[in-house]
Amino acid sequence: MRKHLFNAMSDSQSTGSVRYKLSARNIIPAKVVNIERGDITSSIKMASDSSFVFTSIISNEEVDDLSLRKWNQVQALFKSTEVMISKPFPVPDKGKDRHRR
């Protein structure tokens, strides 16, 4: 696991295209393989290319905000005891909504 984390962190394709900085440095590209939606939170299962499976519990609001769907390509971000999720979005045209994340 440690070797995979260091390889993912040194991958310039994964980390070079990010347009923001994060305090979490353990980032692994993954694919959403299952979403179990509850009343308030959802359990998101992600799989890496190395067959590691990660689970993140996030609010349903964040699932909707990220437009998470099964088979989406995402990044699993690890910090301490948390597993966070990021998903790239296209940059909006200058005349369109500038407040979209």
N, C-alpha and C positions, 0 to 999 in steps of 0.2 A: 504494500500500500504506500509506504513512504517513497519508494522509488518511483511509483506512478505519479505521486503528487509532485515530486521534483521535476519529472519529465514534463508534466502538464504546465508547471510554472515557467519552465524555460522555453516553451513552445511560442515562438514569436507570432505565429498565426493566431493563436488563441488570445494572447495578451496584447498584441500590437494593434488590434483594431478597436479596442475599447476606447470610447470617447469620454470616459470619466475615470476618476481614481477611487479606489476602494481601500479600506484598511485591511480587508481580507486578501491574503496573497495565495491561498490555496484554492485554485480555480481549476475545475475539471470539466471539459466538454462532455455533455451527456444528452440523452434523448428521454423525453417523458414516456414512460411505459404504462403508467396507470394513474388515474386521478380518482380518489374516493372523496366525494363531497359530503360533508356533514352539515349540521345546522349552522355552525359558526365558522369552522375551520375545514380545510381539506388536507388530505394526505397525498402528497405528490411523490410517486416512485420514479426515479430516474436511473438509467443504466449508462455506464461509460463504455467506450470501445473495448476496455479491458475486462468486461463482464462484471465490474463492480456495480452493485445496486445501492443507491442512496435514497433515503426518504426525508422529505421536508414537510413539516406541518406549518401551513400558512393560512391566513384568513381567506375566506371565500371572496372577499373584496379584492384581495391581491391576485387571486386566480383570475378574476374578471379583468382587473386592471392590466395584467400581463397577457391577457387573451390566451392563457395556457390551454392547450389541447393535447390529446394523446398523439405521440410521435413528433411533437415539436422538438427542435434542436435548442438546447438551453445550456447554461453553464451552472454547475453546482459550485457554490462558494462556501468554503469551510472556515469558520472562525470559532475557536473555543468549542462550545457544545452545540453551536448552531450550524444548520445547513441552509444557506440562502439560495435563491434562484435569480438569475438574470436572463433576459432575452433581448436580442438586438431588435431595434425598431428602425424603419427607414426614416431618414431625416426629412421633415416636411418641407415643401416648397416655401420660399420666402413670404408669399402672399397668404399662405394658409395658416391654420391654427399653430401659434408658436408655443403654446403652453402644454402641448401633448408631451408626455414622457417618452 
